Amino acid sequence: MPKVTAQGKTFQCEQGSNLRKVLLENGIDLYNGNAKTINCHGFATCGTCTVQVEGEVSAPNWQDKARRSLPPHSPTANRRLACQTQVLGDVRVTKFDGFWGEGSQTVWTPEG
């Protein structure tokens, strides 16, 4: 089973699991500020679950690409929508600042 490391925690999940669900089920603070209550709940319309992922995950689908092509996101940034990402192997997740996680300052890393 793949291992996910985020915010100082490491846990296992089934291969193909949705990254957003896995992070939330394991108590990871996926959303910044008011995005904790104001988000699309995994429908890829808001972009607030954006994270940087290192490791083996699914290729970006059209919803992920479309949302990240709109401001304040940048399609060239090394980020993914957690709600549209499937875990295929071991991954390490980093969250950045900004309401949508689009910032340049780290909020948390895989180590904490």
DSSP file (Angstrom, degrees, kcal/mol; ACC not computed):
  #  RESIDUE AA STRUCTURE BP1 BP2  ACC     N-H-->O    O-->H-N    N-H-->O    O-->H-N    TCO  KAPPA ALPHA  PHI   PSI    X-CA   Y-CA   Z-CA
    1    1 A M              0   0    0      0, 0.0    13,-0.2     0, 0.0    87,-0.1   0.000 360.0 360.0 360.0 139.2    0.0    0.0    0.0
    2    2 A P        -     0   0    0      0, 0.0    11,-1.9     0, 0.0     2,-0.4  -0.287 360.0-134.8 -65.2 150.1    1.3    3.5   -0.8
    3    3 A K  E     -A   12   0A   0      9,-0.2    88,-2.7     7,-0.0     2,-0.5  -0.891  12.3-158.5-106.4 138.2    2.5    5.8    1.9
    4    4 A V  E     -Ab  11  91A   0      7,-3.3     7,-2.2    -2,-0.4     2,-0.5  -0.969   4.5-165.6-115.3 128.7    1.5    9.4    2.1
    5    5 A T  E     +Ab  10  92A   0     86,-2.2    88,-2.7    -2,-0.5     2,-0.3  -0.971  24.3 144.3-118.1 123.0    3.7   11.8    4.1
    6    6 A A  E >   +Ab   9  93A   0      3,-2.4     3,-2.1    -2,-0.5    88,-0.1  -0.970  62.0   0.1-157.5 138.6    2.2   15.3    4.9
    7    7 A Q  T 3  S-     0   0    0    102,-1.3   104,-0.2    86,-0.5     3,-0.1   0.822 129.5 -51.4  52.2  39.1    2.4   17.7    7.8
    8    8 A G  T 3  S+     0   0    0    102,-1.7     2,-0.4   101,-0.5    -1,-0.3   0.548 117.4 106.4  80.1   8.0    4.7   15.5    9.8
    9    9 A K  E <   -A    6   0A   0     -3,-2.1    -3,-2.4   101,-0.2     2,-0.4  -0.909  49.5-162.3-119.7 147.4    2.5   12.4    9.5
   10   10 A T  E     +A    5   0A   0     -2,-0.4     2,-0.3    -5,-0.2    -5,-0.2  -0.999  21.7 158.5-127.4 131.5    2.9    9.2    7.4
   11   11 A F  E     -A    4   0A   0     -7,-2.2    -7,-3.3    -2,-0.4     2,-0.3  -0.950  32.5-117.0-146.8 162.7    0.0    6.9    6.7
   12   12 A Q  E     +A    3   0A   0     -2,-0.3     2,-0.3    -9,-0.2    -9,-0.2  -0.683  27.2 177.0-103.3 156.5   -1.0    4.3    4.2
   13   13 A C        -     0   0    0    -11,-1.9     2,-0.1    -2,-0.3     3,-0.1  -0.953  38.3 -84.9-147.8 166.9   -3.8    4.2    1.7
   14   14 A E    >   -     0   0    0     -2,-0.3     3,-1.9   -13,-0.2    73,-0.2  -0.469  55.0 -97.1 -70.3 144.7   -5.2    2.0   -1.0
   15   15 A Q  T 3  S+     0   0    0      1,-0.3    73,-0.2    -2,-0.1    -1,-0.1  -0.452 113.7  28.3 -61.8 134.3   -3.6    2.5   -4.4
   16   16 A G  T 3  S+     0   0    0     71,-4.1    -1,-0.3     1,-0.3    72,-0.2   0.410  87.2 149.9  91.7  -0.4   -5.8    4.7   -6.5
   17   17 A S  E <   -C   87   0A   0     -3,-1.9    70,-2.8    70,-0.5     2,-0.4  -0.299  56.2-103.4 -65.0 149.8   -7.2    6.6   -3.4
   18   18 A N  E  >  -C   86   0A   0     68,-0.2     4,-2.3     1,-0.1    68,-0.2  -0.623  25.0-142.8 -74.0 125.3   -8.2   10.2   -3.8
   19   19 A L  H  > S+     0   0    0     66,-3.1     4,-2.6    63,-0.4     5,-0.2   0.878  97.1  53.8 -61.2 -41.0   -5.5   12.4   -2.3
   20   20 A R  H  > S+     0   0    0     62,-1.7     4,-2.5    65,-0.3     5,-0.2   0.946 111.5  45.0 -58.9 -49.3   -7.9   15.0   -0.9
   21   21 A K  H  > S+     0   0    0     61,-0.2     4,-2.7     1,-0.2    -1,-0.2   0.906 112.8  51.0 -62.4 -42.5  -10.0   12.3    1.0
   22   22 A V  H  X S+     0   0    0     -4,-2.3     4,-1.0     2,-0.2    -1,-0.2   0.922 111.9  47.0 -62.4 -44.6   -6.8   10.6    2.3
   23   23 A L  H ><>S+     0   0    0     -4,-2.6     5,-2.4     1,-0.2     3,-0.6   0.945 115.3  44.7 -63.8 -48.1   -5.4   13.8    3.7
   24   24 A L  H ><5S+     0   0    0     -4,-2.5     3,-1.7     1,-0.2    -2,-0.2   0.901 109.6  55.2 -64.7 -41.0   -8.6   14.9    5.3
   25   25 A E  H 3<5S+     0   0    0     -4,-2.7    -1,-0.2     1,-0.3    -2,-0.2   0.732 108.7  50.5 -64.0 -20.9   -9.3   11.5    6.8
   26   26 A N  T <<5S-     0   0    0     -4,-1.0    -1,-0.3    -3,-0.6    -2,-0.2   0.135 121.5-103.5-106.3  19.4   -5.9   11.6    8.4
   27   27 A G  T < 5 +     0   0    0     -3,-1.7     2,-0.4     1,-0.2    -3,-0.2   0.721  64.1 156.8  74.0  23.8   -6.3   15.0   10.0
   28   28 A I      < -     0   0    0     -5,-2.4     2,-1.8    -6,-0.2    -1,-0.2  -0.677  48.1-125.1 -84.4 134.9   -4.2   17.0    7.6
   29   29 A D        +     0   0    0     -2,-0.4    -1,-0.1     1,-0.2    -5,-0.1  -0.586  42.6 165.0 -77.7  83.6   -5.0   20.7    7.4
   30   30 A L        +     0   0    0     -2,-1.8     2,-0.3   -10,-0.1    -1,-0.2   0.796  52.5  62.9 -74.3 -30.5   -5.5   20.8    3.6
   31   31 A Y  S    S-     0   0    0     -3,-0.2     2,-0.4     2,-0.1     5,-0.1  -0.759  73.2-136.1-106.3 144.8   -7.2   24.2    3.5
   32   32 A N    >   -     0   0    0     67,-0.5     3,-2.0    16,-0.3     4,-0.2  -0.791  60.6 -43.3 -95.4 136.6   -5.9   27.7    4.4
   33   33 A G  G >  S-     0   0    0     -2,-0.4     3,-1.7     1,-0.3     4,-0.2  -0.106 127.8  -0.1  53.1-133.5   -8.0   30.1    6.3
   34   34 A N  G >> S+     0   0    0      1,-0.3     4,-2.5     2,-0.2     3,-1.6   0.593 113.8  85.0 -67.8 -10.5  -11.6   30.4    5.3
   35   35 A A  G <4 S+     0   0    0     -3,-2.0    -1,-0.3     1,-0.3    -2,-0.2   0.697  74.1  75.4 -64.5 -15.9  -11.1   27.8    2.6
   36   36 A K  G <4 S+     0   0    0     -3,-1.7    -1,-0.3     1,-0.2    -2,-0.2   0.826 114.2  19.8 -62.6 -30.4  -11.8   25.3    5.4
   37   37 A T  T <4 S+     0   0    0     -3,-1.6     2,-0.8     1,-0.2    -2,-0.2   0.664 122.5  59.7-110.4 -24.8  -15.4   26.2    5.2
   38   38 A I  S  < S+     0   0    0     -4,-2.5     2,-0.3     2,-0.0    -1,-0.2  -0.777  77.7 111.5-109.3  86.9  -15.7   27.8    1.8
   39   39 A N  S    S-     0   0    0     -2,-0.8    -3,-0.0    -3,-0.2    -8,-0.0  -0.939  74.2-110.6-148.1 169.4  -14.6   25.1   -0.7
   40   40 A C        -     0   0    0     -2,-0.3     3,-0.4     1,-0.0    -2,-0.0   0.414  47.2-123.3 -87.6   2.5  -16.1   23.0   -3.4
   41   41 A H  S    S-     0   0    0      1,-0.2    -1,-0.0     2,-0.1    -3,-0.0   0.820  76.5 -41.3  60.4  34.2  -15.8   19.7   -1.5
   42   42 A G  S    S+     0   0    0    -22,-0.0    -1,-0.2   -21,-0.0   -21,-0.1   0.641 104.7 117.5  96.5  14.7  -13.8   17.9   -4.2
   43   43 A F  S    S-     0   0    0     -3,-0.4    -2,-0.1    20,-0.0    41,-0.0   0.341  77.9-121.3 -97.7   7.1  -15.6   19.0   -7.4
   44   44 A A  S    S+     0   0    0      1,-0.1    23,-0.1    23,-0.0    -3,-0.0   0.693  82.9 110.0  66.0  22.0  -12.5   20.8   -8.8
   45   45 A T  S    S+     0   0    0     22,-0.0    -1,-0.1     1,-0.0    -4,-0.0   0.698  76.9  37.6 -99.5 -20.8  -14.3   24.2   -9.1
   46   46 A C  S    S-     0   0    0     54,-0.0    -1,-0.0     0, 0.0    -8,-0.0   0.847  80.5-146.7-101.4 -38.0  -12.6   26.2   -6.4
   47   47 A G    >   +     0   0    0      1,-0.0     3,-0.9    54,-0.0    35,-0.1   0.580  57.3 126.2  83.8   9.8   -8.9   25.2   -6.4
   48   48 A T  T 3   +     0   0    0      1,-0.2   -16,-0.3   -13,-0.1   -13,-0.1   0.612  62.2  65.9 -78.6 -10.6   -8.4   25.6   -2.7
   49   49 A C  T 3  S+     0   0    0    -18,-0.1    33,-1.5     2,-0.0    -1,-0.2   0.154  71.7 144.1 -93.9  19.2   -7.0   22.1   -2.2
   50   50 A T  E <   +E   81   0B   0     -3,-0.9    46,-0.4    50,-0.6     2,-0.3  -0.381  19.7 161.0 -65.1 131.1   -3.9   22.9   -4.3
   51   51 A V  E     -E   80   0B   0     29,-2.7    29,-2.8    44,-0.1     2,-0.5  -0.928  42.4-111.2-141.6 164.4   -0.7   21.2   -3.1
   52   52 A Q  E     -D   94   0A   0     42,-2.8    42,-2.4    -2,-0.3     2,-0.5  -0.898  36.7-164.1 -97.4 131.2    2.7   20.2   -4.3
   53   53 A V  E     -D   93   0A   0     -2,-0.5     2,-0.5    40,-0.2    40,-0.2  -0.965  12.4-169.1-123.0 129.4    3.1   16.4   -4.7
   54   54 A E  E     +D   92   0A   0     38,-2.8    38,-2.7    -2,-0.5     2,-0.3  -0.970  56.5  35.3-112.6 130.3    6.3   14.5   -5.0
   55   55 A G  E    S-D   91   0A   0     -2,-0.5     2,-0.8    36,-0.2    36,-0.2  -0.809 101.3 -23.3 126.1-167.9    5.9   10.8   -5.9
   56   56 A E  E     +     0   0A   0     34,-1.2    32,-2.4    -2,-0.3    33,-1.9  -0.711  69.3 144.0 -91.9 109.9    3.7    8.6   -8.0
   57   57 A V  E     -D   87   0A   0     -2,-0.8    30,-0.2    30,-0.2    -2,-0.1  -0.862  52.6 -78.1-134.1 169.3    0.2   10.0   -8.7
   58   58 A S        -     0   0    0     28,-2.0    -1,-0.1    -2,-0.3     3,-0.1  -0.223  55.4 -95.2 -63.3 156.7   -2.2   10.0  -11.6
   59   59 A A        -     0   0    0      1,-0.1    27,-0.1    26,-0.1    -1,-0.1  -0.425  54.0 -86.8 -68.1 149.6   -1.7   12.3  -14.5
   60   60 A P        -     0   0    0      0, 0.0    -1,-0.1     0, 0.0     2,-0.1  -0.380  46.4-143.9 -59.5 130.9   -3.6   15.6  -14.3
   61   61 A N     >  -     0   0    0     23,-0.3     4,-2.4    -2,-0.1     5,-0.2  -0.311  31.2 -93.1 -86.7 178.3   -7.1   15.3  -15.7
   62   62 A W  H  > S+     0   0    0      1,-0.2     4,-2.6     2,-0.2     5,-0.2   0.840 124.9  53.9 -64.5 -33.0   -8.9   18.0  -17.7
   63   63 A Q  H  > S+     0   0    0      2,-0.2     4,-2.5     1,-0.2     5,-0.3   0.926 110.2  46.6 -67.6 -43.7  -10.6   19.4  -14.6
   64   64 A D  H  > S+     0   0    0      2,-0.2     4,-2.3     1,-0.2    -2,-0.2   0.946 115.8  45.5 -60.8 -49.8   -7.2   19.8  -12.7
   65   65 A K  H  X S+     0   0    0     -4,-2.4     4,-0.7     1,-0.2    -2,-0.2   0.906 113.2  50.3 -61.5 -43.2   -5.6   21.4  -15.8
   66   66 A A  H >< S+     0   0    0     -4,-2.6     3,-0.8    -5,-0.2     4,-0.3   0.938 112.9  44.1 -63.9 -48.2   -8.6   23.7  -16.4
   67   67 A R  H >< S+     0   0    0     -4,-2.5     3,-1.3     1,-0.2     6,-0.3   0.904 113.2  50.7 -66.7 -40.2   -8.8   25.0  -12.8
   68   68 A R  H 3< S+     0   0    0     -4,-2.3    -1,-0.2     1,-0.3    -2,-0.2   0.584 100.5  65.1 -75.3  -7.3   -5.1   25.5  -12.5
   69   69 A S  T << S+     0   0    0     -3,-0.8    -1,-0.3    -4,-0.7    -2,-0.2   0.551  92.4  78.9 -86.6  -7.6   -5.0   27.5  -15.7
   70   70 A L  S X  S-     0   0    0     -3,-1.3     3,-1.6    -4,-0.3     0, 0.0  -0.773  90.8 -62.8-102.1 144.8   -7.1   30.2  -14.2
   71   71 A P  T 3  S+     0   0    0      0, 0.0     3,-0.1     0, 0.0    -2,-0.1  -0.307 116.2  31.5 -59.4 147.5   -5.9   32.9  -11.8
   72   72 A P  T 3  S+     0   0    0      0, 0.0    -4,-0.1     0, 0.0     2,-0.0  -0.989 115.8  69.7 -86.8   4.6   -4.7   33.0   -9.1
   73   73 A H  S <  S-     0   0    0     -3,-1.6    29,-0.0    -6,-0.3    -5,-0.0  -0.267  70.2-142.0 -75.2 166.7   -3.1   29.7  -10.1
   74   74 A S    >   -     0   0    0     -3,-0.1     3,-1.4     1,-0.1     5,-0.2  -0.998   8.8-144.4-130.2 128.7   -0.5   29.2  -12.7
   75   75 A P  T 3  S+     0   0    0      0, 0.0    -6,-0.1     0, 0.0     4,-0.1   0.692 102.3  56.2 -65.4 -15.6   -0.4   26.2  -15.1
   76   76 A T  T 3  S+     0   0    0     -8,-0.1     2,-0.1     2,-0.1    -7,-0.1   0.573  83.7 103.4 -92.2  -9.6    3.4   26.2  -14.9
   77   77 A A  S <  S-     0   0    0     -3,-1.4     2,-2.0    -9,-0.2    -9,-0.0  -0.437  83.5-116.6 -70.7 147.5    3.5   25.9  -11.1
   78   78 A N  S    S+     0   0    0     -2,-0.1     2,-0.3   -26,-0.0   -25,-0.2  -0.466  74.8 118.7 -83.6  66.7    4.4   22.5   -9.8
   79   79 A R        -     0   0    0     -2,-2.0     2,-0.3    -5,-0.2   -27,-0.2  -0.870  43.0-163.4-131.3 162.2    1.0   22.0   -8.1
   80   80 A R  E     -E   51   0B   0    -29,-2.8   -29,-2.7    -2,-0.3     2,-0.7  -0.966  30.0-110.6-140.4 155.2   -2.0   19.7   -8.2
   81   81 A L  E >   -E   50   0B   0     -2,-0.3     3,-1.5   -31,-0.2   -31,-0.2  -0.818  24.9-150.0 -83.0 119.6   -5.6   19.8   -7.0
   82   82 A A  G >  S+     0   0    0    -33,-1.5   -62,-1.7    -2,-0.7     3,-1.3   0.846  94.3  61.6 -60.1 -33.1   -5.7   17.1   -4.3
   83   83 A C  G 3  S+     0   0    0      1,-0.3    -1,-0.3   -64,-0.2   -62,-0.1   0.673 109.1  40.9 -69.4 -15.9   -9.3   16.4   -5.1
   84   84 A Q  G <  S+     0   0    0     -3,-1.5     2,-0.5   -66,-0.1   -23,-0.3   0.175  97.8  95.3-115.5  15.9   -8.4   15.3   -8.7
   85   85 A T    <   -     0   0    0     -3,-1.3   -66,-3.1    -4,-0.1     2,-0.4  -0.928  56.0-156.4-116.3 128.7   -5.3   13.4   -7.8
   86   86 A Q  E     -C   18   0A   0     -2,-0.5   -28,-2.0   -68,-0.2     2,-0.6  -0.860  21.1-125.7-102.4 137.0   -5.1    9.6   -7.2
   87   87 A V  E     +CD  17  57A   0    -70,-2.8   -71,-4.1    -2,-0.4   -70,-0.5  -0.707  35.6 165.3 -82.4 120.7   -2.3    8.1   -5.1
   88   88 A L  E     -     0   0A   0    -32,-2.4     2,-0.2    -2,-0.6   -31,-0.2   0.627  66.0  -8.2-109.5 -21.1   -0.5    5.4   -7.1
   89   89 A G  E    S-     0   0A   0    -33,-1.9    -1,-0.2   -86,-0.1   -73,-0.1  -0.823 105.7 -33.9-155.1-169.1    2.7    5.1   -5.0
   90   90 A D  E     -     0   0A   0     -2,-0.2   -34,-1.2   -88,-0.1     2,-0.3  -0.364  64.7-174.4 -61.2 135.2    4.5    6.7   -2.1
   91   91 A V  E     -bD   4  55A   0    -88,-2.7   -86,-2.2   -36,-0.2     2,-0.4  -0.955  23.6-152.3-135.5 154.2    4.0   10.5   -2.1
   92   92 A R  E     -bD   5  54A   0    -38,-2.7   -38,-2.8    -2,-0.3     2,-0.4  -0.993  20.5-156.5-123.5 131.3    5.2   13.5   -0.1
   93   93 A V  E     -bD   6  53A   0    -88,-2.7   -86,-0.5    -2,-0.4     2,-0.4  -0.904  10.3-172.9-119.5 137.0    2.8   16.5    0.1
   94   94 A T  E     - D   0  52A   0    -42,-2.4   -42,-2.8    -2,-0.4     2,-0.4  -0.980  10.3-152.3-126.0 139.0    3.6   20.2    0.7
   95   95 A K  E     -F  108   0C   0     13,-2.5    12,-3.0    -2,-0.4    13,-1.5  -0.917   9.8-158.3-113.3 138.8    1.1   23.0    1.2
   96   96 A F  E     -F  106   0C   0    -46,-0.4    10,-0.2    -2,-0.4     8,-0.1  -0.686  23.3 -96.6-111.6 166.3    1.7   26.7    0.3
   97   97 A D  S    S+     0   0    0      8,-2.4     6,-3.2    -2,-0.2    -1,-0.2  -0.029  72.0  79.2 -75.2-179.9    0.1   29.9    1.6
   98   98 A G  S >  S-     0   0    0      3,-0.2     3,-1.5     4,-0.2   -66,-0.2   0.072  90.9 -84.4  94.5 150.3   -2.7   31.9   -0.1
   99   99 A F  T 3  S+     0   0    0      1,-0.3   -67,-0.5     2,-0.1    -1,-0.1   0.878 133.7  35.8 -54.4 -40.1   -6.4   31.2    0.0
  100  100 A W  T 3  S-     0   0    0    -69,-0.1   -50,-0.6   -51,-0.1    -1,-0.3   0.326 117.2-108.0 -96.4   6.2   -6.0   28.8   -2.9
  101  101 A G  S <  S+     0   0    0     -3,-1.5    -5,-0.3   -52,-0.1    -3,-0.2   0.742  85.2 125.7  72.8  22.0   -2.6   27.4   -1.9
  102  102 A E        +     0   0    0     -6,-0.1    -4,-0.2    -7,-0.1    -5,-0.1   0.485  40.1 107.2 -91.4  -4.9   -1.1   29.4   -4.8
  103  103 A G  S    S-     0   0    0     -6,-3.2    -5,-0.1     2,-0.1    -7,-0.0   0.122  71.8-125.3 -70.6-175.7    1.5   31.3   -2.7
  104  104 A S  S    S+     0   0    0     -8,-0.1     2,-0.4     2,-0.1    -1,-0.1   0.501  81.4  89.4-108.8  -9.0    5.2   30.9   -2.5
  105  105 A Q  S    S-     0   0    0      1,-0.0    -8,-2.4     2,-0.0     2,-0.3  -0.773  79.7-119.5 -94.7 134.1    5.6   30.5    1.3
  106  106 A T  E     -F   96   0C   0     -2,-0.4   -10,-0.3   -10,-0.2     3,-0.1  -0.525  25.5-177.6 -72.6 131.1    5.4   27.0    2.7
  107  107 A V  E    S-     0   0C   0    -12,-3.0     2,-0.3     1,-0.4   -11,-0.2   0.836  74.8 -13.1 -90.4 -47.2    2.6   26.4    5.2
  108  108 A W  E     -F   95   0C   0    -13,-1.5   -13,-2.5   -79,-0.0    -1,-0.4  -0.985  62.3-154.4-152.7 156.8    3.6   22.8    5.9
  109  109 A T    >   -     0   0    0     -2,-0.3  -102,-1.3   -15,-0.2     3,-0.6  -0.594  44.4 -89.6-118.1 178.0    5.9   20.3    4.4
  110  110 A P  T 3  S+     0   0    0      0, 0.0  -102,-1.7     0, 0.0  -101,-0.2   0.862 127.8  51.5 -58.1 -32.8    6.0   16.5    4.5
  111  111 A E  T 3         0   0    0   -104,-0.2  -105,-0.1  -103,-0.1   -19,-0.0   0.681 360.0 360.0 -81.4 -17.3    8.1   16.7    7.7
  112  112 A G    <         0   0    0     -3,-0.6    -1,-0.0  -103,-0.1  -106,-0.0   0.427 360.0 360.0 153.7 360.0    5.8   19.1    9.5
